[in-house]
Amino acid sequence: MIHLSDAAEAMIRAAETAPNGQCEALNIVENPLPSRAAFVAMAHRGPNFRLHWRLLLPLAWLCEALLGARAPGLLRPRILRARLQAHSYSNARAVARLGWHPAQRFCGAGL
């Protein structure tokens, strides 16, 4: 996640930076990224409760067994795992390559 103005700044710097002979991918993200709990607390102003994604796996296996490819994405085990498992992304290469630093916090700006 990143604030729109920081993403725009990174894209401009990337366009103005000479390539180093190869195509490369840079993670344009905040540093540090907000936790899932912080994002949910900011995005959803009603009551919420924590439910570990692995508790949904038996339901996903059952739906996939009954519905096959017609099962909704989050009720297929591989997709559920990929979408809800914790991930981390580093912006260190973007900072080093572009001289770019995110200036604003996405979660601090509101949605």
Phi and psi in degrees as a GROMACS rama.xvg file:
@    title "Ramachandran Plot"
@    xaxis  label "Phi"
@    yaxis  label "Psi"
@TYPE xy
-160.172  150.706  ILE-2
-69.8135  145.517  HIS-3
-56.3772  -42.9255  LEU-4
-66.4255  -34.6953  SER-5
-69.3699  -38.446  ASP-6
-63.5781  -42.6977  ALA-7
-62.5541  -43.5747  ALA-8
-60.6883  -42.8526  GLU-9
-64.4876  -40.6159  ALA-10
-65.7509  -39.8599  MET-11
-64.3831  -45.0114  ILE-12
-63.3984  -37.5356  ARG-13
-64.917  -40.2547  ALA-14
-67.0429  -30.7051  ALA-15
-90.1172  -6.11418  GLU-16
-93.0851  129.902  THR-17
-67.3964  138.447  ALA-18
-67.7239  154.304  PRO-19
-101.729  31.1406  ASN-20
94.5435  -7.54828  GLY-21
-145.561  158.959  GLN-22
-78.8249  135.743  CYS-23
-139.296  151.014  GLU-24
-105.287  135.855  ALA-25
-122.34  137.199  LEU-26
-83.9299  116.393  ASN-27
-101.387  88.0509  ILE-28
-138.865  162.913  VAL-29
-64.4817  160.947  GLU-30
-136.154  110.904  ASN-31
-83.5246  156.832  PRO-32
-69.6979  146.356  LEU-33
-68.7951  151.264  PRO-34
-72.6122  162.353  SER-35
-59.3446  -40.5351  ARG-36
-63.2151  -41.2727  ALA-37
-65.4245  -41.3066  ALA-38
-65.5538  -45.2036  PHE-39
-63.3878  -41.8814  VAL-40
-61.9644  -36.2981  ALA-41
-77.3002  -38.9889  MET-42
-83.3645  -28.6034  ALA-43
-119.877  108.86  HIS-44
-86.2083  4.28243  ARG-45
-99.2482  -171.599  GLY-46
-67.8028  141.836  PRO-47
-145.227  158.278  ASN-48
-137.226  152.415  PHE-49
-85.4391  133.011  ARG-50
-136.05  118.169  LEU-51
-67.3555  136.225  HIS-52
-61.6306  -27.4689  TRP-53
-66.9304  -21.968  ARG-54
-68.8418  -20.3981  LEU-55
-86.5532  -10.7065  LEU-56
-59.0056  -44.8146  LEU-57
-58.8135  -39.9293  PRO-58
-64.4001  -40.329  LEU-59
-64.3891  -42.5858  ALA-60
-62.2509  -42.0961  TRP-61
-63.8141  -47.3577  LEU-62
-62.0225  -41.6543  CYS-63
-65.956  -38.4702  GLU-64
-65.9326  -38.2275  ALA-65
-81.5574  -39.5399  LEU-66
-105.685  -15.3407  LEU-67
61.3317  -133.333  GLY-68
-68.0248  -15.0325  ALA-69
-81.0878  -6.81473  ARG-70
-66.7764  139.526  ALA-71
-57.8503  151.159  PRO-72
-50.1915  -49.2877  GLY-73
-73.2961  -5.34638  LEU-74
-107.965  26.0223  LEU-75
-117.684  126.626  ARG-76
-52.5193  -44.7664  PRO-77
-65.0874  -41.2839  ARG-78
-70.6122  -42.1448  ILE-79
-57.1068  -47.6902  LEU-80
-61.9891  -45.7157  ARG-81
-65.2258  -37.9303  ALA-82
-79.1593  -31.6752  ARG-83
-110.518  -8.2478  LEU-84
-70.8035  146.383  GLN-85
-66.6536  134.864  ALA-86
-131.388  155.866  HIS-87
-135.001  145.756  SER-88
-133.13  135.4  TYR-89
-104.122  138.87  SER-90
-101.545  15.5867  ASN-91
-58.7446  -40.9325  ALA-92
-67.002  -38.0861  ARG-93
-65.9745  -40.0458  ALA-94
-63.8389  -46.1467  VAL-95
-69.2643  -43.6008  ALA-96
-76.8453  -38.5087  ARG-97
-104.875  -12.2836  LEU-98
67.2568  29.9557  GLY-99
-104.489  142.077  TRP-100
-136.941  130.019  HIS-101
-63.2484  135.488  PRO-102
-100.318  -23.6238  ALA-103
-123.262  158.316  GLN-104
-97.792  126.547  ARG-105
-60.6226  -48.7191  PHE-106
-69.2617  -24.7286  CYS-107
-76.4431  -19.0601  GLY-108
-86.3971  -17.2397  ALA-109
83.3848  166.778  GLY-110
